Amino acid sequence: MGRSFARIGSGAVAALSAAVVLAACGGSSSSSSSSSSTSATSSSSSGASAATGPGKGKPAVTIGDKNFTEEFILGELYAQALRAKGYNVTVKSNIGSSEIIDKSLTGNAIQMYPDYVGTILSVLAHQNTSPTSAAATYQAAKRFEQSRGFTLLDATPFYDTNAVATLPAYAQKNHLTTIADLKKAGSFKYADTPENLNRLQGVMGLRQVYGLTNLKFVPLAIGLQYPALTRGDVQTADVFSTDAQLTQTKLTILTDTKHIFGFQNVAPIVSPKVLAAEGPAFAQTINAVSAKLTTPAVQSLNAAVAIDKHQPAAVAQAFLKANGLA
C-alpha cells in the first residue's frame, strides 16, 4: 500500500488494515459511477441492528454526492452508517458540482448531500466576501440554507480548501511564497476545473481580488492538474488541501493572503421535513460520523481510494467499523 491507515481515527489501525481485503470483496460504488447504488458491501455492514434499528419503517432517503473522490467517500460514510441503524438509504454518486447537485436537492431527486460551507456561501448564496472564521462561515451558510427551507447538520472537524500550487523550482525561480507574488511572474498558465472560471474561489477571484491579469486559464477535470504540473503543461494549478496526491507530488502551496478560498468544513444539507420524518436518530447518526472526520482521517481515506485504488464503499465500511459506527 502507498499509505498507511495508521492515521485514520482513534482505535482504527487494526481494522482498517483489512481495507485491501474489503476492497477485493467487490463493493459496487466507484468514483466513476453516476447511478444510484446500494452495494452489497455497504448494506452488509448494517448487521442485525438494521432489522430492529430506529430507522426501520422510516421513509427511504437518497443521499447525493459531488464529482470527486472525497465526496464519493463522504456519501458512502453517511449512507452506510444510516443503514446500520435500519434506514433505507440509496446513494446517488458523482452528480456534479455544487450548482448541479443543488438542483437535485431542490428538485427532491435527492434528500441530502454534503457540501463545503464556504462553497455554499460563494456558489449557492453568491456572496462575494468570506466570513473571518470557520464558525462564522458555518453559521452564515446555515442561515442561508434556512432561508430557503433547508438546514445544515454539524460541520466536520476537517476542512478541504482550495489552494494554488506550483512546482518548487518554479516557485524558487520566481520568488513565490504567496498568491500575490504571481503578479511578478509574467504570463503563466493556471489549471482549474471549468466551473471555477467564474467563481470567487477560482479564476475570477484570482483575477479580480489578486489582480492576476497575467493568468491564462487551462480548464482540466479534477485530478488531471497533477500530471499537468509535473509535465510542465501549466505552471500553477488549483488543488484541494486534503488531496491524496499531495502526499506523493512535491509542490509548493502559495499562501492565500486575501483569503478568497475561505473556510471549507463539510456539512450535510438536508430539509427539516426529512429530519422530522426520519426521527432524531437520523441526524444523530450523521453527526456522529462527521465528528470522526479529522484532517488526517480524511487524507488517509482519500489516499486509500485515489492512490491505493480501493472502492469508496469498502474504505467507508472499514472506517465505520473501526470507529464503532456500523
N, C-alpha and C positions, 0 to 999 in steps of 0.2 A: 504493500500500500504506500502511496505517496505521502500520506499524512496520518499521524496518529490520532486516534479518537480520545486520547487521554485528556483533552481539553474540554470535552463535552459534558457539562453539568456535573453536579456532585454525585458521587457514587456510581457514575455511568461507565467507568472504564471497562470493567469486565464484560458487561452485557453488550456494549457497543463494539467490542472486538469481534462479535459474531455477525457484524453487518455484511461481511463478504458472503457468508452462508445465506443470510436472509435475502440478499440481492439475487442470489442464484435460484431462489425459490420461485421467481417469476412474477413479482408484483407487476400489475399491468399499467400503472401510471408511468409516464415518461415525460421528459422535457419537450418532446415534440407533439404531444397529444393535444388536440383541441376539442376532444369529445368528453362527455361525462364518463366518470369511472367509479366503480365500486369494486375495486380489486379484491381478489381472494386474500392477498397478503394483508390488505388493510382491514377487511371485515373480520378476518380470523383473529385479529388482536382483541376483539371485544370479549371473547370468552363467555363464561356463564353469566357474568354480570349484565351483559347486553340483553339477556332474555328477561331480566327482572329489574333492570335499572330504571332511573327516573325518566328516561326518555321513551320508555315503552308506551306505544299508543299515541305519542305526540305527532303532530303534522310533519311530513317529510320536509327536509331543508336541502337546498342546493347551495354549496359554497363555491365561489369562483376564485380564480387566482390569475395573476397577470402573466406576462410573457417572458419570464426569465427564471433561472434555477432557484433562487431564493424563494420566490413566490410559489413555485411548484411544491417546495418542501413545506412552506407555511400552510398551504391548502391541505396537504396530507396530515400534518400535525393536528390541526384543528378538527378535521373530519374524523380521523381515527380515534382521537380522544373522546369525541362525542359518541361515536359508535360503541365505544367501550361502556358508555353509560346507557346504552339502549336506544339512542336516537337513530332515526332513519336518515342518513346523510349521503348525498351524492356530491362528488367533486367535478366541477366543470373547469378544466385546466387550460392554461395558455390562451386566455380570451384576448388579451391585448393590453395596450397602455391604459392609463387612468381614464382618458377620455372615452375609450371604447368600453372598458369593463363597467364604468359607472352607468352607462346606458343600459347595460344588462341588469344592474341593480335597480335603477329607477323604473325599468320596464318589467320588473319582477321575474326575469328569466333566472336570476339568482337571488338569494335572500341575504347573502353576506359575502364580503371579501375583505382581505387585509390590505391596507394601503399605508402610505407613509405620511405622517401628519403635515410635514412641510409641503408635500406634493398636493395634499388636499387643499391647502390654502392657496398655493400658487396656480395650480392647474384647474381645480374644480371651482374654487371661490374667486379666482382671478385677482388675487391680491398681489400687489407689486412690491410690498415690503415684508420683511420677515420679522417675527417677534424675536426678542432678545434672549430667550431661554427655551429649553425643551418643554418646561411646564407651561409656559405661556403659549407656545406653539400648539401643544395638545389642547389646551382649553379653548383657544381660538378655533381650532379645527372642529372641536366638539360643538361649539356654538353654531358654527356654520352648518354642520350636519343636522343639528336640532332644528334649525330654521327651515329646513326642507323636509322634515319628517323622519329623519334617521338619528342615530346616535353612535357614539364610539364606545367600545368596550375598553378595558385597561390597555395602556401602552406597554410595549416590551421594554426591558432594560436596554437592549441593544438599539443602536440606530445605524442606518445604512445611508450615508450621504454620498452625493455625487462629489467628485474631485477631479481636478485636472492633473494628468500625469504625463511625464516625458521621460525619455532615456537619460540616465545620469550624465552621459557625455554631452548631450545637447544642453542640459541644464548648466553644466560647468562651462561650456563654450560661451554661452550667452549670459552667464552670471544670474541664473534664475533661482529664486527661492520662493517668490510669491507669484500669484497670477498677474498682478500688476506689472511685474518685471517683463512680461511678454511684449509690452508696448515697444521695448527697445530691441526686440529680437529680429526685426524685419518681417517680411512676409512668411507666414508659417501655416501649415495645414493642421486642422483640428478635426478629429473623428468623434462623431456622436451619433445617436440614433435620430432618424428623421423627425420624430415627434418633438425633439428638443430644439429644433430650429427656432421656434417662436416662443420658447419658454424662458422665463426669468432664470430658471435653473439650467440654462443651456446657452445656445449661441446668442440669443437675444440679450441675456444678462451680461455675457462676456463682452459683447459689442457696446451695449448702452451704458452699463454700470462701470465696466473697466476700460471702456474706450478702445477696445482691441479691433480697430478698423483694419488691421493687417492680418486678421484671421480669415483663412479660407476654409469653408466648411466642407467636410467629406462625410456624407451620410453612410453609416455602417450599422448592421444589425449587432445586437448585444453579443459580446464575446469576440467579434472579429477585430475589435480595436487593438487587442494584444498582439496578434501576429502582424497587424499593420504597423504598429510601432517598432517591433523588432526588425521588420524588413526595411524600415525607413520610408514606407509609403506616406506616413504622416509624421509630424514632429511632436504633436500633443494629442491627447485623447481624454474623453470622459470615462471615468471608472467609478465603480461603487466601492465604498470603503471596506465592505465585507467580501469582495470578490475573492474567490479561492485562487485565482490566477496571480494575485499579488504576493502569494507565498512562494511562487516559482519564477516570476519575472521581476528582475530588479529594476524598479522605476523610482523616479523622484516625484513626490507629490507636492505640488505647489500650494502654498498657504492661501486660503480664501480670506484675505484681509477685509473684504467688504461684505462677507457673509451672504452671498447670493444663494448658496446652496442650503442654508438654513439648518433646521433640526429635523431629523428624519427617523424618529422612533415609529414603530409599526403599531397600528391599532385597527382592529376589525370594525368595519362599518356594517350596521345592521338596523333594521326597523324595530322600534319599541313594540309594535304589534307582534312581530315574530318572537321577541323576548317574552312577551306576556303569554303567547300561545305555547311556548316550549317550557315554561316554568323556570324557576330560579337556578336549577342545576345546569341549564344550558350556558348561561353567562359565567357561572362559577367554574365550569369545566374549561371554557375557553380562556378565562383569566388565569387559571392555574397553569395552562400551557404557556401563555405569554410570559408569565413570571419567571420561567426557566430559561428564557431565550436571551442569554447574555451574549456579548460580542464574541468571546472565544467559542461558545457553543455554536453560534450561527456560522462562524468562519469554518469550523470543523464540519458542520453539516453540509455547507456549500462545497467544501473540498471533497467530501465523500461522494457527491453526485457529479460535480463538474470535472474533477481530476481523477478520482478512483472509479468513476463510471458505474456507481451503484444506482438503483432506481430510487426516486424520491420516496415512494411508498415504503420501501424496505428500510431506508435510513430513518424515516419518521417513526416507523414502528419500533425500531431498536432504541431510539432516543426516548420514546414514551414509556416503554417497558422499563428501561433503566432508571427512569425517574418516577416510577410508580403511577403513571398517568394512563396506562392501558393494560 
